[in-house]
Amino acid sequence: MIEPGALYIVATPIGNLEDITLRALRVLREVDRVACEDTRVTARLFSEHAITTPLIRHETHNEAASTAGILELLDRGESVALVSDAGTPTVRDPGERLVRETLEAGHPVIAIPGPSALLAAVAASGLPAAPLTFHGFVAKKTREREASLLALPSGTHAYFCPARDLASVVEAIALHRPEARLAIGRELTKQHETWYRGAPAEVQALLDEHASRGEAVLLLHLGAETGEVTDEAILDALSPLLDQGTRSKEAAESVAGSLGVSKRRAYQLALQAKERS
């Protein structure tokens, strides 16, 4: 049932039009209006799934006026769904302002979860998923990009990156963070989905003329220097996993990945912790 005066945040496919939930389809059919970035893009999705709900435009260039207009609709008791061109709205897409002002006006905001390029990339990357920091788009300017790379702490860092910039971005990573591990997913869920994994220098060798086409999600993992991670820090990370019944080997693998220490060291400490308990 659709709630009057509610704003629904609806995730839509990031490439493959089949990647949409049954709930999302129902909401898009039943709300009074759908706010979208580009009516042509959303119209293709609607045509695929026989949706006839009226579309209104909500994108960066008209965000202030569009937000005010949508709030008026909500005040009148109409329900509105917000979609982006691809994936989950408000994640580097227009919508943050609309959500904030909708909440401030006292209207419900309801998320309809589904496709996300960021989460799809993390899931298939093979890199530790925690700690994870999303930085939005890679910095365009050379000095800004260099400074941001040098400032990165240990953990996994995620970026959106136009594929045309991949070669220069990976070159910068190879220069400033050669110790990193990379996983880059290009054109996720589409016919020509491609992955590039490995050390920066290895990924540089994998990039070819096709790598400059489309959009990509770049994941960069930095492990902490082993000497900087004390046994106490490793035990602190192991403790909650072991307390909840995780096997020593599995707990050690998880902690080794997140802290950048060897699995053997983490496993030995896990066994010691088990013996003490």
C-alpha positions in Angstrom: 0.0 0.0 0.0 1.3 3.4 -0.9 1.4 6.0 1.8 -0.1 9.4 0.9 2.4 12.3 1.1 5.4 10.0 1.2 8.7 10.1 -0.8 9.9 6.7 -2.0 13.6 6.3 -2.8 13.6 3.6 -5.4 16.7 1.8 -6.7 16.7 1.0 -10.4 19.0 -1.1 -12.6 22.6 -0.1 -13.1 22.7 -1.7 -16.6 20.7 -4.8 -16.9 17.0 -3.9 -17.0 16.0 -7.2 -15.3 17.8 -6.1 -12.1 14.8 -4.5 -10.4 12.8 -5.8 -7.5 9.1 -6.7 -7.5 8.5 -4.2 -4.8 10.2 -1.4 -6.8 8.0 -2.2 -9.8 4.9 -2.1 -7.7 5.8 1.2 -6.1 6.7 2.8 -9.4 3.3 1.8 -10.8 1.3 2.9 -7.7 2.8 6.3 -6.7 1.2 9.4 -8.2 4.4 10.6 -9.8 8.0 9.6 -10.4 10.9 12.2 -10.2 13.9 11.3 -12.3 17.2 12.7 -13.6 16.5 12.1 -17.3 13.0 11.3 -18.5 14.4 9.5 -21.6 16.4 7.1 -19.5 13.6 6.3 -17.1 11.1 6.1 -20.0 13.1 3.1 -21.4 12.8 1.4 -18.0 9.1 2.1 -17.9 8.6 0.8 -21.4 10.4 -2.4 -20.5 8.1 -3.0 -17.5 4.8 -1.4 -18.8 4.8 1.4 -16.3 2.7 4.5 -17.1 3.2 6.7 -14.0 3.8 10.4 -15.0 7.4 11.5 -14.9 8.8 14.8 -13.6 12.4 15.9 -13.9 14.6 16.2 -10.8 18.3 16.7 -11.6 21.2 18.9 -10.5 20.4 21.9 -12.7 16.9 22.3 -11.4 17.3 20.7 -8.0 16.2 23.8 -6.0 13.0 24.5 -8.0 12.2 20.8 -8.4 12.6 20.2 -4.7 10.1 22.9 -3.9 7.7 21.6 -6.5 7.9 18.0 -5.1 7.3 19.3 -1.5 4.1 21.0 -2.7 2.9 17.7 -4.2 3.7 15.9 -0.9 1.9 18.6 1.1 -1.2 17.9 -1.1 -1.0 14.3 -0.2 0.5 13.0 -3.4 3.0 10.2 -3.3 6.3 10.6 -5.2 9.0 8.1 -6.1 12.6 9.3 -6.7 14.8 7.4 -9.1 18.2 8.1 -10.6 19.4 7.2 -14.1 21.0 4.1 -12.6 21.3 2.5 -9.1 20.3 3.9 -5.8 19.3 7.6 -5.7 21.2 10.1 -3.6 24.5 8.1 -3.8 26.4 10.7 -5.9 23.1 11.6 -7.6 20.6 14.4 -7.1 18.3 13.8 -4.2 20.2 14.6 -0.9 18.5 18.0 -0.7 15.1 16.6 -1.5 15.4 13.9 1.2 16.6 16.4 3.8 13.9 18.9 3.1 11.2 16.2 2.9 12.1 15.0 6.4 12.3 18.6 7.7 8.7 19.1 6.3 7.5 16.1 8.3 6.9 13.8 5.4 7.9 10.1 5.4 10.9 9.0 3.4 10.8 5.3 2.5 13.7 3.5 0.9 13.0 0.7 -1.6 16.4 -1.1 -1.8 17.9 -2.7 -4.8 20.8 -2.3 -7.3 23.9 -0.4 -6.3 27.0 -0.2 -8.4 29.1 0.4 -5.2 27.8 -2.6 -3.4 27.9 -4.8 -6.5 31.6 -3.9 -6.9 32.5 -4.5 -3.3 30.7 -7.9 -3.3 32.6 -9.1 -6.4 36.0 -7.4 -5.7 37.7 -10.0 -3.6 38.9 -7.3 -1.3 38.0 -6.8 2.4 34.6 -5.1 2.8 35.5 -3.5 6.1 36.6 -0.9 6.9 35.1 0.6 3.7 35.2 4.3 2.7 33.3 5.7 -0.3 34.9 8.8 -1.7 32.5 9.5 -4.6 34.3 10.4 -7.9 38.1 10.3 -8.2 39.6 13.8 -8.1 40.1 15.3 -11.5 43.1 17.6 -10.8 46.5 16.0 -10.6 47.6 17.6 -7.3 44.3 17.0 -5.6 44.4 13.3 -6.7 48.0 12.9 -5.5 47.2 14.5 -2.1 44.1 12.4 -1.6 45.9 9.1 -2.4 48.8 9.9 -0.1 46.4 10.7 2.7 44.5 7.4 2.5 44.5 5.3 5.7 44.5 1.4 5.7 41.3 -0.2 4.6 39.3 -0.4 1.4 38.5 2.8 -0.5 35.8 3.0 -3.2 35.5 5.5 -6.1 33.3 6.1 -9.1 35.4 6.7 -12.2 34.6 7.4 -15.8 36.4 4.6 -17.7 38.1 7.2 -19.9 40.1 8.3 -16.8 41.1 4.8 -15.6 44.6 4.8 -17.2 45.6 8.1 -15.6 44.1 7.2 -12.2 45.8 3.8 -12.1 49.1 5.4 -13.2 48.8 7.8 -10.2 48.0 4.9 -7.8 51.0 3.0 -9.2 53.2 6.0 -8.6 51.9 7.1 -5.1 50.5 3.9 -3.6 52.3 1.0 -5.4 51.6 -1.3 -2.4 47.8 -1.1 -3.0 45.6 -3.9 -4.2 43.1 -2.9 -6.9 39.8 -4.3 -8.1 38.1 -2.3 -10.9 34.7 -3.3 -12.3 33.8 -1.6 -15.6 30.3 -1.6 -17.1 28.9 -3.7 -14.2 25.9 -5.9 -15.1 26.1 -5.0 -18.8 27.1 -7.2 -21.7 30.7 -6.1 -21.7 31.3 -6.2 -17.9 35.0 -6.4 -17.3 37.2 -6.7 -14.2 40.8 -5.7 -13.6 42.4 -7.0 -10.4 45.9 -6.9 -8.9 48.7 -4.6 -7.9 48.6 -1.2 -9.7 51.4 -2.1 -12.1 49.6 -5.4 -12.9 46.3 -3.5 -13.6 48.2 -1.0 -15.8 49.2 -3.9 -18.0 45.7 -5.2 -18.2 44.1 -2.0 -19.4 43.5 -1.9 -23.2 41.7 0.3 -25.7 38.3 -1.1 -24.5 39.0 0.0 -20.9 38.2 3.6 -21.7 34.6 2.9 -22.5 31.7 3.3 -20.1 31.7 3.7 -16.3 33.7 2.0 -13.6 33.9 1.4 -9.9 37.5 1.4 -8.5 38.3 -0.3 -5.2 41.7 0.3 -3.6 42.8 -1.7 -0.6 45.7 -0.6 1.7 46.9 -2.9 4.4 48.4 -1.5 7.5 52.1 -2.0 8.0 52.5 -5.2 9.9 54.9 -3.5 12.3 52.3 -0.9 13.2 49.7 -3.4 14.2 50.2 -4.7 17.7 49.2 -8.0 19.0 46.7 -6.2 21.3 45.1 -4.6 18.3 44.7 -7.9 16.5 43.3 -9.5 19.7 40.9 -6.6 20.0 39.6 -7.3 16.5 39.5 -11.0 17.0 37.6 -10.9 20.3 34.1 -10.0 19.2 34.3 -12.6 16.3 35.5 -15.4 18.6 32.9 -14.4 21.3 30.1 -14.9 18.8 31.3 -18.4 17.9 33.3 -17.7 14.7 35.8 -20.4 14.0 39.4 -19.4 14.7 40.5 -19.8 11.1 37.6 -17.7 9.7 38.1 -15.0 12.4 41.8 -14.9 11.6 41.2 -14.5 7.8 38.7 -11.7 8.4 41.0 -9.8 10.8 44.1 -10.4 8.6 42.3 -8.9 5.6 41.0 -5.8 7.5 44.2 -5.0 9.3 46.7 -6.0 6.6 48.5 -8.6 8.7 49.4 -12.2 7.9 46.8 -14.8 8.3 49.3 -17.0 10.2 49.9 -14.3 12.8 46.2 -13.6 13.2 45.5 -17.4 13.5 48.1 -17.9 16.1 46.7 -15.1 18.2 43.2 -16.5 17.7 44.4 -19.9 19.1 46.0 -18.2 22.1 42.8 -16.2 22.8 40.8 -19.5 22.7 43.2 -21.2 25.1 42.8 -18.3 27.6 39.0 -18.3 27.5 
